[in-house]
Amino acid sequence: MMREMMKDMLQHMKGKLQDQKGATAVEYGLMVALIATVIIGIVTTLGTNLSTMFGTVAGAIAGA
């Protein structure tokens, strides 16, 4: 009886550990998506600012 109870408890714990691995994978996926979104936003903003700056410089050079 005790052996069966221990076996059931170990199976239950094993199932919980496997569930945690799936949850961890989802969490890492969400973190990667968030980081990618932030990087895209930064690159877009930086690209717009650089384009404006180069336009200003090119206008100043053409006007000189």
CHARMM-style PDB file with segment names, atoms N, HN, CA, C and O in Angstrom:
ATOM      1  N   MET     1       0.822  -1.196   0.000  1.00  0.00      PROA
ATOM      2  CA  MET     1       0.000   0.000   0.000  1.00  0.00      PROA
ATOM      3  C   MET     1       0.865   1.259   0.000  1.00  0.00      PROA
ATOM      4  O   MET     1       0.633   2.171  -0.793  1.00  0.00      PROA
ATOM      5  N   MET     2       1.843   1.311   0.870  1.00  0.00      PROA
ATOM      6  HN  MET     2       2.032   0.570   1.515  1.00  0.00      PROA
ATOM      7  CA  MET     2       2.725   2.476   0.966  1.00  0.00      PROA
ATOM      8  C   MET     2       3.524   2.646  -0.319  1.00  0.00      PROA
ATOM      9  O   MET     2       3.741   3.767  -0.779  1.00  0.00      PROA
ATOM     10  N   ARG     3       3.958   1.534  -0.895  1.00  0.00      PROA
ATOM     11  HN  ARG     3       3.782   0.623  -0.521  1.00  0.00      PROA
ATOM     12  CA  ARG     3       4.733   1.570  -2.128  1.00  0.00      PROA
ATOM     13  C   ARG     3       3.899   2.156  -3.269  1.00  0.00      PROA
ATOM     14  O   ARG     3       4.402   2.950  -4.063  1.00  0.00      PROA
ATOM     15  N   GLU     4       2.645   1.771  -3.349  1.00  0.00      PROA
ATOM     16  HN  GLU     4       2.236   1.126  -2.704  1.00  0.00      PROA
ATOM     17  CA  GLU     4       1.761   2.291  -4.394  1.00  0.00      PROA
ATOM     18  C   GLU     4       1.514   3.791  -4.206  1.00  0.00      PROA
ATOM     19  O   GLU     4       1.468   4.553  -5.172  1.00  0.00      PROA
ATOM     20  N   MET     5       1.360   4.186  -2.974  1.00  0.00      PROA
ATOM     21  HN  MET     5       1.398   3.567  -2.190  1.00  0.00      PROA
ATOM     22  CA  MET     5       1.136   5.594  -2.689  1.00  0.00      PROA
ATOM     23  C   MET     5       2.362   6.428  -3.075  1.00  0.00      PROA
ATOM     24  O   MET     5       2.224   7.513  -3.641  1.00  0.00      PROA
ATOM     25  N   MET     6       3.547   5.924  -2.771  1.00  0.00      PROA
ATOM     26  HN  MET     6       3.659   5.043  -2.312  1.00  0.00      PROA
ATOM     27  CA  MET     6       4.779   6.615  -3.146  1.00  0.00      PROA
ATOM     28  C   MET     6       4.921   6.670  -4.667  1.00  0.00      PROA
ATOM     29  O   MET     6       5.339   7.685  -5.223  1.00  0.00      PROA
ATOM     30  N   LYS     7       4.573   5.583  -5.324  1.00  0.00      PROA
ATOM     31  HN  LYS     7       4.233   4.758  -4.872  1.00  0.00      PROA
ATOM     32  CA  LYS     7       4.653   5.526  -6.777  1.00  0.00      PROA
ATOM     33  C   LYS     7       3.697   6.542  -7.409  1.00  0.00      PROA
ATOM     34  O   LYS     7       4.058   7.238  -8.358  1.00  0.00      PROA
ATOM     35  N   ASP     8       2.480   6.620  -6.876  1.00  0.00      PROA
ATOM     36  HN  ASP     8       2.187   6.055  -6.105  1.00  0.00      PROA
ATOM     37  CA  ASP     8       1.515   7.599  -7.381  1.00  0.00      PROA
ATOM     38  C   ASP     8       2.001   9.025  -7.150  1.00  0.00      PROA
ATOM     39  O   ASP     8       1.850   9.888  -8.015  1.00  0.00      PROA
ATOM     40  N   MET     9       2.583   9.264  -5.985  1.00  0.00      PROA
ATOM     41  HN  MET     9       2.706   8.562  -5.283  1.00  0.00      PROA
ATOM     42  CA  MET     9       3.074  10.595  -5.673  1.00  0.00      PROA
ATOM     43  C   MET     9       4.229  10.970  -6.609  1.00  0.00      PROA
ATOM     44  O   MET     9       4.304  12.111  -7.065  1.00  0.00      PROA
ATOM     45  N   LEU    10       5.121  10.032  -6.898  1.00  0.00      PROA
ATOM     46  HN  LEU    10       5.060   9.105  -6.528  1.00  0.00      PROA
ATOM     47  CA  LEU    10       6.221  10.298  -7.807  1.00  0.00      PROA
ATOM     48  C   LEU    10       5.715  10.574  -9.221  1.00  0.00      PROA
ATOM     49  O   LEU    10       6.234  11.454  -9.907  1.00  0.00      PROA
ATOM     50  N   GLN    11       4.703   9.824  -9.655  1.00  0.00      PROA
ATOM     51  HN  GLN    11       4.282   9.109  -9.097  1.00  0.00      PROA
ATOM     52  CA  GLN    11       4.125  10.066 -10.978  1.00  0.00      PROA
ATOM     53  C   GLN    11       3.494  11.460 -11.041  1.00  0.00      PROA
ATOM     54  O   GLN    11       3.619  12.167 -12.041  1.00  0.00      PROA
ATOM     55  N   HSD    12       2.826  11.833  -9.972  1.00  0.00      PROA
ATOM     56  HN  HSD    12       2.724  11.258  -9.160  1.00  0.00      PROA
ATOM     57  CA  HSD    12       2.200  13.158  -9.907  1.00  0.00      PROA
ATOM     58  C   HSD    12       3.260  14.258  -9.984  1.00  0.00      PROA
ATOM     59  O   HSD    12       3.090  15.235 -10.713  1.00  0.00      PROA
ATOM     60  N   MET    13       4.354  14.098  -9.231  1.00  0.00      PROA
ATOM     61  HN  MET    13       4.492  13.304  -8.639  1.00  0.00      PROA
ATOM     62  CA  MET    13       5.438  15.080  -9.241  1.00  0.00      PROA
ATOM     63  C   MET    13       6.093  15.147 -10.614  1.00  0.00      PROA
ATOM     64  O   MET    13       6.446  16.228 -11.085  1.00  0.00      PROA
ATOM     65  N   LYS    14       6.253  14.004 -11.249  1.00  0.00      PROA
ATOM     66  HN  LYS    14       5.966  13.126 -10.866  1.00  0.00      PROA
ATOM     67  CA  LYS    14       6.857  13.951 -12.577  1.00  0.00      PROA
ATOM     68  C   LYS    14       5.990  14.724 -13.576  1.00  0.00      PROA
ATOM     69  O   LYS    14       6.510  15.469 -14.407  1.00  0.00      PROA
ATOM     70  N   GLY    15       4.690  14.546 -13.491  1.00  0.00      PROA
ATOM     71  HN  GLY    15       4.268  13.941 -12.816  1.00  0.00      PROA
ATOM     72  CA  GLY    15       3.773  15.271 -14.364  1.00  0.00      PROA
ATOM     73  C   GLY    15       3.851  16.771 -14.144  1.00  0.00      PROA
ATOM     74  O   GLY    15       3.807  17.544 -15.101  1.00  0.00      PROA
ATOM     75  N   LYS    16       3.968  17.189 -12.890  1.00  0.00      PROA
ATOM     76  HN  LYS    16       4.004  16.561 -12.112  1.00  0.00      PROA
ATOM     77  CA  LYS    16       4.078  18.620 -12.578  1.00  0.00      PROA
ATOM     78  C   LYS    16       5.365  19.209 -13.156  1.00  0.00      PROA
ATOM     79  O   LYS    16       5.357  20.328 -13.670  1.00  0.00      PROA
ATOM     80  N   LEU    17       6.464  18.468 -13.075  1.00  0.00      PROA
ATOM     81  HN  LEU    17       6.471  17.560 -12.658  1.00  0.00      PROA
ATOM     82  CA  LEU    17       7.724  18.955 -13.620  1.00  0.00      PROA
ATOM     83  C   LEU    17       7.643  19.106 -15.133  1.00  0.00      PROA
ATOM     84  O   LEU    17       8.168  20.071 -15.688  1.00  0.00      PROA
ATOM     85  N   GLN    18       7.003  18.178 -15.791  1.00  0.00      PROA
ATOM     86  HN  GLN    18       6.577  17.394 -15.340  1.00  0.00      PROA
ATOM     87  CA  GLN    18       6.852  18.269 -17.239  1.00  0.00      PROA
ATOM     88  C   GLN    18       5.978  19.459 -17.604  1.00  0.00      PROA
ATOM     89  O   GLN    18       6.247  20.134 -18.597  1.00  0.00      PROA
ATOM     90  N   ASP    19       4.940  19.732 -16.826  1.00  0.00      PROA
ATOM     91  HN  ASP    19       4.721  19.184 -16.019  1.00  0.00      PROA
ATOM     92  CA  ASP    19       4.091  20.891 -17.071  1.00  0.00      PROA
ATOM     93  C   ASP    19       4.890  22.185 -16.921  1.00  0.00      PROA
ATOM     94  O   ASP    19       4.664  23.138 -17.667  1.00  0.00      PROA
ATOM     95  N   GLN    20       5.804  22.227 -15.983  1.00  0.00      PROA
ATOM     96  HN  GLN    20       5.987  21.453 -15.378  1.00  0.00      PROA
ATOM     97  CA  GLN    20       6.624  23.420 -15.762  1.00  0.00      PROA
ATOM     98  C   GLN    20       7.518  23.696 -16.958  1.00  0.00      PROA
ATOM     99  O   GLN    20       7.744  24.854 -17.309  1.00  0.00      PROA
ATOM    100  N   LYS    21       8.031  22.641 -17.590  1.00  0.00      PROA
ATOM    101  HN  LYS    21       7.847  21.700 -17.305  1.00  0.00      PROA
ATOM    102  CA  LYS    21       8.884  22.834 -18.756  1.00  0.00      PROA
ATOM    103  C   LYS    21       8.103  23.501 -19.882  1.00  0.00      PROA
ATOM    104  O   LYS    21       8.633  24.373 -20.570  1.00  0.00      PROA
ATOM    105  N   GLY    22       6.867  23.108 -20.074  1.00  0.00      PROA
ATOM    106  HN  GLY    22       6.436  22.400 -19.515  1.00  0.00      PROA
ATOM    107  CA  GLY    22       6.040  23.723 -21.108  1.00  0.00      PROA
ATOM    108  C   GLY    22       5.757  25.175 -20.791  1.00  0.00      PROA
ATOM    109  O   GLY    22       5.789  26.024 -21.681  1.00  0.00      PROA
ATOM    110  N   ALA    23       5.482  25.467 -19.537  1.00  0.00      PROA
ATOM    111  HN  ALA    23       5.456  24.776 -18.814  1.00  0.00      PROA
ATOM    112  CA  ALA    23       5.216  26.847 -19.133  1.00  0.00      PROA
ATOM    113  C   ALA    23       6.466  27.703 -19.306  1.00  0.00      PROA
ATOM    114  O   ALA    23       6.375  28.861 -19.715  1.00  0.00      PROA
ATOM    115  N   THR    24       7.616  27.146 -19.001  1.00  0.00      PROA
ATOM    116  HN  THR    24       7.689  26.206 -18.669  1.00  0.00      PROA
ATOM    117  CA  THR    24       8.866  27.889 -19.157  1.00  0.00      PROA
ATOM    118  C   THR    24       9.113  28.219 -20.620  1.00  0.00      PROA
ATOM    119  O   THR    24       9.549  29.325 -20.941  1.00  0.00      PROA
ATOM    120  N   ALA    25       8.841  27.275 -21.506  1.00  0.00      PROA
ATOM    121  HN  ALA    25       8.487  26.376 -21.246  1.00  0.00      PROA
ATOM    122  CA  ALA    25       9.026  27.520 -22.936  1.00  0.00      PROA
ATOM    123  C   ALA    25       8.116  28.647 -23.410  1.00  0.00      PROA
ATOM    124  O   ALA    25       8.528  29.487 -24.210  1.00  0.00      PROA
ATOM    125  N   VAL    26       6.896  28.666 -22.926  1.00  0.00      PROA
ATOM    126  HN  VAL    26       6.560  27.984 -22.276  1.00  0.00      PROA
ATOM    127  CA  VAL    26       5.961  29.737 -23.296  1.00  0.00      PROA
ATOM    128  C   VAL    26       6.462  31.075 -22.773  1.00  0.00      PROA
ATOM    129  O   VAL    26       6.400  32.081 -23.479  1.00  0.00      PROA
ATOM    130  N   GLU    27       6.956  31.092 -21.546  1.00  0.00      PROA
ATOM    131  HN  GLU    27       7.006  30.274 -20.972  1.00  0.00      PROA
ATOM    132  CA  GLU    27       7.473  32.336 -20.965  1.00  0.00      PROA
ATOM    133  C   GLU    27       8.662  32.857 -21.764  1.00  0.00      PROA
ATOM    134  O   GLU    27       8.751  34.056 -22.028  1.00  0.00      PROA
ATOM    135  N   TYR    28       9.576  31.969 -22.151  1.00  0.00      PROA
ATOM    136  HN  TYR    28       9.504  30.995 -21.937  1.00  0.00      PROA
ATOM    137  CA  TYR    28      10.712  32.400 -22.967  1.00  0.00      PROA
ATOM    138  C   TYR    28      10.241  32.924 -24.317  1.00  0.00      PROA
ATOM    139  O   TYR    28      10.785  33.906 -24.822  1.00  0.00      PROA
ATOM    140  N   GLY    29       9.248  32.288 -24.901  1.00  0.00      PROA
ATOM    141  HN  GLY    29       8.806  31.490 -24.491  1.00  0.00      PROA
ATOM    142  CA  GLY    29       8.701  32.761 -26.175  1.00  0.00      PROA
ATOM    143  C   GLY    29       8.111  34.158 -26.053  1.00  0.00      PROA
ATOM    144  O   GLY    29       8.303  34.997 -26.933  1.00  0.00      PROA
ATOM    145  N   LEU    30       7.397  34.405 -24.971  1.00  0.00      PROA
ATOM    146  HN  LEU    30       7.241  33.723 -24.256  1.00  0.00      PROA
ATOM    147  CA  LEU    30       6.832  35.741 -24.741  1.00  0.00      PROA
ATOM    148  C   LEU    30       7.921  36.787 -24.531  1.00  0.00      PROA
ATOM    149  O   LEU    30       7.808  37.912 -25.019  1.00  0.00      PROA
ATOM    150  N   MET    31       8.974  36.420 -23.807  1.00  0.00      PROA
ATOM    151  HN  MET    31       9.067  35.507 -23.411  1.00  0.00      PROA
ATOM    152  CA  MET    31      10.078  37.362 -23.594  1.00  0.00      PROA
ATOM    153  C   MET    31      10.764  37.696 -24.910  1.00  0.00      PROA
ATOM    154  O   MET    31      11.093  38.857 -25.156  1.00  0.00      PROA
ATOM    155  N   VAL    32      10.984  36.701 -25.755  1.00  0.00      PROA
ATOM    156  HN  VAL    32      10.716  35.758 -25.555  1.00  0.00      PROA
ATOM    157  CA  VAL    32      11.621  36.944 -27.050  1.00  0.00      PROA
ATOM    158  C   VAL    32      10.744  37.846 -27.909  1.00  0.00      PROA
ATOM    159  O   VAL    32      11.252  38.747 -28.578  1.00  0.00      PROA
ATOM    160  N   ALA    33       9.436  37.616 -27.899  1.00  0.00      PROA
ATOM    161  HN  ALA    33       9.023  36.885 -27.356  1.00  0.00      PROA
ATOM    162  CA  ALA    33       8.523  38.457 -28.675  1.00  0.00      PROA
ATOM    163  C   ALA    33       8.552  39.901 -28.170  1.00  0.00      PROA
ATOM    164  O   ALA    33       8.553  40.835 -28.972  1.00  0.00      PROA
ATOM    165  N   LEU    34       8.575  40.090 -26.863  1.00  0.00      PROA
ATOM    166  HN  LEU    34       8.575  39.331 -26.211  1.00  0.00      PROA
ATOM    167  CA  LEU    34       8.630  41.433 -26.289  1.00  0.00      PROA
ATOM    168  C   LEU    34       9.936  42.134 -26.649  1.00  0.00      PROA
ATOM    169  O   LEU    34       9.929  43.308 -27.020  1.00  0.00      PROA
ATOM    170  N   ILE    35      11.044  41.426 -26.543  1.00  0.00      PROA
ATOM    171  HN  ILE    35      11.049  40.473 -26.241  1.00  0.00      PROA
ATOM    172  CA  ILE    35      12.342  42.010 -26.882  1.00  0.00      PROA
ATOM    173  C   ILE    35      12.383  42.386 -28.359  1.00  0.00      PROA
ATOM    174  O   ILE    35      12.881  43.454 -28.715  1.00  0.00      PROA
ATOM    175  N   ALA    36      11.858  41.508 -29.225  1.00  0.00      PROA
ATOM    176  HN  ALA    36      11.453  40.641 -28.935  1.00  0.00      PROA
ATOM    177  CA  ALA    36      11.838  41.800 -30.658  1.00  0.00      PROA
ATOM    178  C   ALA    36      10.997  43.037 -30.948  1.00  0.00      PROA
ATOM    179  O   ALA    36      11.369  43.857 -31.787  1.00  0.00      PROA
ATOM    180  N   THR    37       9.876  43.175 -30.266  1.00  0.00      PROA
ATOM    181  HN  THR    37       9.574  42.508 -29.584  1.00  0.00      PROA
ATOM    182  CA  THR    37       9.011  44.338 -30.460  1.00  0.00      PROA
ATOM    183  C   THR    37       9.727  45.624 -30.055  1.00  0.00      PROA
ATOM    184  O   THR    37       9.643  46.634 -30.754  1.00  0.00      PROA
ATOM    185  N   VAL    38      10.422  45.581 -28.936  1.00  0.00      PROA
ATOM    186  HN  VAL    38      10.490  44.761 -28.368  1.00  0.00      PROA
ATOM    187  CA  VAL    38      11.167  46.762 -28.469  1.00  0.00      PROA
ATOM    188  C   VAL    38      12.277  47.111 -29.459  1.00  0.00      PROA
ATOM    189  O   VAL    38      12.476  48.284 -29.776  1.00  0.00      PROA
ATOM    190  N   ILE    39      12.991  46.116 -29.942  1.00  0.00      PROA
ATOM    191  HN  ILE    39      12.830  45.163 -29.685  1.00  0.00      PROA
ATOM    192  CA  ILE    39      14.076  46.368 -30.899  1.00  0.00      PROA
ATOM    193  C   ILE    39      13.527  46.976 -32.182  1.00  0.00      PROA
ATOM    194  O   ILE    39      14.110  47.918 -32.721  1.00  0.00      PROA
ATOM    195  N   ILE    40      12.413  46.448 -32.674  1.00  0.00      PROA
ATOM    196  HN  ILE    40      11.940  45.684 -32.236  1.00  0.00      PROA
ATOM    197  CA  ILE    40      11.804  46.990 -33.894  1.00  0.00      PROA
ATOM    198  C   ILE    40      11.406  48.451 -33.684  1.00  0.00      PROA
ATOM    199  O   ILE    40      11.624  49.287 -34.561  1.00  0.00      PROA
ATOM    200  N   GLY    41      10.831  48.755 -32.541  1.00  0.00      PROA
ATOM    201  HN  GLY    41      10.654  48.076 -31.829  1.00  0.00      PROA
ATOM    202  CA  GLY    41      10.447  50.138 -32.238  1.00  0.00      PROA
ATOM    203  C   GLY    41      11.645  51.065 -32.190  1.00  0.00      PROA
ATOM    204  O   GLY    41      11.596  52.172 -32.726  1.00  0.00      PROA
ATOM    205  N   ILE    42      12.717  50.627 -31.554  1.00  0.00      PROA
ATOM    206  HN  ILE    42      12.757  49.728 -31.118  1.00  0.00      PROA
ATOM    207  CA  ILE    42      13.929  51.450 -31.448  1.00  0.00      PROA
ATOM    208  C   ILE    42      14.549  51.675 -32.822  1.00  0.00      PROA
ATOM    209  O   ILE    42      14.928  52.797 -33.157  1.00  0.00      PROA
ATOM    210  N   VAL    43      14.654  50.620 -33.612  1.00  0.00      PROA
ATOM    211  HN  VAL    43      14.346  49.708 -33.340  1.00  0.00      PROA
ATOM    212  CA  VAL    43      15.262  50.744 -34.938  1.00  0.00      PROA
ATOM    213  C   VAL    43      14.426  51.658 -35.831  1.00  0.00      PROA
ATOM    214  O   VAL    43      14.975  52.456 -36.590  1.00  0.00      PROA
ATOM    215  N   THR    44      13.112  51.546 -35.742  1.00  0.00      PROA
ATOM    216  HN  THR    44      12.666  50.898 -35.125  1.00  0.00      PROA
ATOM    217  CA  THR    44      12.239  52.406 -36.544  1.00  0.00      PROA
ATOM    218  C   THR    44      12.417  53.867 -36.161  1.00  0.00      PROA
ATOM    219  O   THR    44      12.547  54.726 -37.033  1.00  0.00      PROA
ATOM    220  N   THR    45      12.426  54.154 -34.871  1.00  0.00      PROA
ATOM    221  HN  THR    45      12.321  53.456 -34.163  1.00  0.00      PROA
ATOM    222  CA  THR    45      12.601  55.533 -34.396  1.00  0.00      PROA
ATOM    223  C   THR    45      13.979  56.068 -34.780  1.00  0.00      PROA
ATOM    224  O   THR    45      14.107  57.195 -35.257  1.00  0.00      PROA
ATOM    225  N   LEU    46      14.996  55.254 -34.568  1.00  0.00      PROA
ATOM    226  HN  LEU    46      14.892  54.338 -34.180  1.00  0.00      PROA
ATOM    227  CA  LEU    46      16.356  55.668 -34.900  1.00  0.00      PROA
ATOM    228  C   LEU    46      16.490  55.910 -36.400  1.00  0.00      PROA
ATOM    229  O   LEU    46      17.139  56.869 -36.817  1.00  0.00      PROA
ATOM    230  N   GLY    47      15.882  55.049 -37.210  1.00  0.00      PROA
ATOM    231  HN  GLY    47      15.355  54.270 -36.871  1.00  0.00      PROA
ATOM    232  CA  GLY    47      15.940  55.217 -38.664  1.00  0.00      PROA
ATOM    233  C   GLY    47      15.280  56.506 -39.112  1.00  0.00      PROA
ATOM    234  O   GLY    47      15.800  57.197 -39.987  1.00  0.00      PROA
ATOM    235  N   THR    48      14.154  56.833 -38.530  1.00  0.00      PROA
ATOM    236  HN  THR    48      13.731  56.271 -37.819  1.00  0.00      PROA
ATOM    237  CA  THR    48      13.462  58.082 -38.869  1.00  0.00      PROA
ATOM    238  C   THR    48      14.308  59.288 -38.487  1.00  0.00      PROA
ATOM    239  O   THR    48      14.431  60.238 -39.261  1.00  0.00      PROA
ATOM    240  N   ASN    49      14.887  59.249 -37.299  1.00  0.00      PROA
ATOM    241  HN  ASN    49      14.786  58.478 -36.670  1.00  0.00      PROA
ATOM    242  CA  ASN    49      15.732  60.366 -36.839  1.00  0.00      PROA
ATOM    243  C   ASN    49      16.970  60.520 -37.724  1.00  0.00      PROA
ATOM    244  O   ASN    49      17.359  61.640 -38.056  1.00  0.00      PROA
ATOM    245  N   LEU    50      17.584  59.407 -38.104  1.00  0.00      PROA
ATOM    246  HN  LEU    50      17.268  58.497 -37.834  1.00  0.00      PROA
ATOM    247  CA  LEU    50      18.760  59.480 -38.962  1.00  0.00      PROA
ATOM    248  C   LEU    50      18.400  60.009 -40.344  1.00  0.00      PROA
ATOM    249  O   LEU    50      19.150  60.788 -40.933  1.00  0.00      PROA
ATOM    250  N   SER    51      17.268  59.590 -40.851  1.00  0.00      PROA
ATOM    251  HN  SER    51      16.658  58.957 -40.373  1.00  0.00      PROA
ATOM    252  CA  SER    51      16.829  60.070 -42.159  1.00  0.00      PROA
ATOM    253  C   SER    51      16.622  61.577 -42.139  1.00  0.00      PROA
ATOM    254  O   SER    51      17.021  62.277 -43.070  1.00  0.00      PROA
ATOM    255  N   THR    52      16.006  62.068 -41.090  1.00  0.00      PROA
ATOM    256  HN  THR    52      15.682  61.499 -40.334  1.00  0.00      PROA
ATOM    257  CA  THR    52      15.789  63.525 -40.942  1.00  0.00      PROA
ATOM    258  C   THR    52      17.132  64.256 -40.844  1.00  0.00      PROA
ATOM    259  O   THR    52      17.330  65.294 -41.475  1.00  0.00      PROA
ATOM    260  N   MET    53      18.048  63.705 -40.049  1.00  0.00      PROA
ATOM    261  HN  MET    53      17.887  62.861 -39.536  1.00  0.00      PROA
ATOM    262  CA  MET    53      19.349  64.341 -39.862  1.00  0.00      PROA
ATOM    263  C   MET    53      20.125  64.395 -41.186  1.00  0.00      PROA
ATOM    264  O   MET    53      20.702  65.428 -41.526  1.00  0.00      PROA
ATOM    265  N   PHE    54      20.139  63.297 -41.921  1.00  0.00      PROA
ATOM    266  HN  PHE    54      19.671  62.458 -41.645  1.00  0.00      PROA
ATOM    267  CA  PHE    54      20.863  63.272 -43.202  1.00  0.00      PROA
ATOM    268  C   PHE    54      20.207  64.208 -44.213  1.00  0.00      PROA
ATOM    269  O   PHE    54      20.894  64.825 -45.027  1.00  0.00      PROA
ATOM    270  N   GLY    55      18.892  64.314 -44.163  1.00  0.00      PROA
ATOM    271  HN  GLY    55      18.334  63.813 -43.502  1.00  0.00      PROA
ATOM    272  CA  GLY    55      18.205  65.263 -45.033  1.00  0.00      PROA
ATOM    273  C   GLY    55      18.598  66.701 -44.737  1.00  0.00      PROA
ATOM    274  O   GLY    55      18.786  67.504 -45.651  1.00  0.00      PROA
ATOM    275  N   THR    56      18.721  67.017 -43.464  1.00  0.00      PROA
ATOM    276  HN  THR    56      18.568  66.364 -42.722  1.00  0.00      PROA
ATOM    277  CA  THR    56      19.147  68.350 -43.040  1.00  0.00      PROA
ATOM    278  C   THR    56      20.562  68.645 -43.485  1.00  0.00      PROA
ATOM    279  O   THR    56      20.850  69.727 -43.997  1.00  0.00      PROA
ATOM    280  N   VAL    57      21.452  67.671 -43.287  1.00  0.00      PROA
ATOM    281  HN  VAL    57      21.218  66.792 -42.871  1.00  0.00      PROA
ATOM    282  CA  VAL    57      22.855  67.827 -43.680  1.00  0.00      PROA
ATOM    283  C   VAL    57      22.955  67.978 -45.200  1.00  0.00      PROA
ATOM    284  O   VAL    57      23.684  68.839 -45.693  1.00  0.00      PROA
ATOM    285  N   ALA    58      22.228  67.146 -45.938  1.00  0.00      PROA
ATOM    286  HN  ALA    58      21.636  66.447 -45.538  1.00  0.00      PROA
ATOM    287  CA  ALA    58      22.277  67.228 -47.397  1.00  0.00      PROA
ATOM    288  C   ALA    58      21.741  68.586 -47.888  1.00  0.00      PROA
ATOM    289  O   ALA    58      22.275  69.154 -48.841  1.00  0.00      PROA
ATOM    290  N   GLY    59      20.704  69.095 -47.249  1.00  0.00      PROA
ATOM    291  HN  GLY    59      20.270  68.634 -46.475  1.00  0.00      PROA
ATOM    292  CA  GLY    59      20.174  70.412 -47.608  1.00  0.00      PROA
ATOM    293  C   GLY    59      21.174  71.516 -47.323  1.00  0.00      PROA
ATOM    294  O   GLY    59      21.295  72.462 -48.102  1.00  0.00      PROA
ATOM    295  N   ALA    60      21.892  71.404 -46.214  1.00  0.00      PROA
ATOM    296  HN  ALA    60      21.794  70.636 -45.581  1.00  0.00      PROA
ATOM    297  CA  ALA    60      22.890  72.420 -45.856  1.00  0.00      PROA
ATOM    298  C   ALA    60      24.059  72.397 -46.840  1.00  0.00      PROA
ATOM    299  O   ALA    60      24.585  73.441 -47.225  1.00  0.00      PROA
ATOM    300  N   ILE    61      24.451  71.195 -47.235  1.00  0.00      PROA
ATOM    301  HN  ILE    61      24.023  70.347 -46.921  1.00  0.00      PROA
ATOM    302  CA  ILE    61      25.564  71.064 -48.193  1.00  0.00      PROA
ATOM    303  C   ILE    61      25.144  71.599 -49.564  1.00  0.00      PROA
ATOM    304  O   ILE    61      25.917  72.300 -50.217  1.00  0.00      PROA
ATOM    305  N   ALA    62      23.945  71.279 -49.995  1.00  0.00      PROA
ATOM    306  HN  ALA    62      23.316  70.710 -49.465  1.00  0.00      PROA
ATOM    307  CA  ALA    62      23.451  71.734 -51.302  1.00  0.00      PROA
ATOM    308  C   ALA    62      23.269  73.245 -51.326  1.00  0.00      PROA
ATOM    309  O   ALA    62      23.440  73.874 -52.371  1.00  0.00      PROA
ATOM    310  N   GLY    63      22.927  73.825 -50.197  1.00  0.00      PROA
ATOM    311  HN  GLY    63      22.788  73.315 -49.349  1.00  0.00      PROA
ATOM    312  CA  GLY    63      22.727  75.263 -50.118  1.00  0.00      PROA
ATOM    313  C   GLY    63      24.019  76.043 -50.006  1.00  0.00      PROA
ATOM    314  O   GLY    63      24.040  77.255 -50.220  1.00  0.00      PROA
ATOM    315  N   ALA    64      25.114  75.343 -49.664  1.00  0.00      PROA
ATOM    316  HN  ALA    64      25.097  74.358 -49.490  1.00  0.00      PROA
ATOM    317  CA  ALA    64      26.390  76.048 -49.462  1.00  0.00      PROA
ATOM    318  C   ALA    64      27.048  76.325 -50.738  1.00  0.00      PROA
ATOM    319  OT1 ALA    64      28.130  76.912 -50.760  1.00  0.00      PROA
TER     320      ALA     64
END
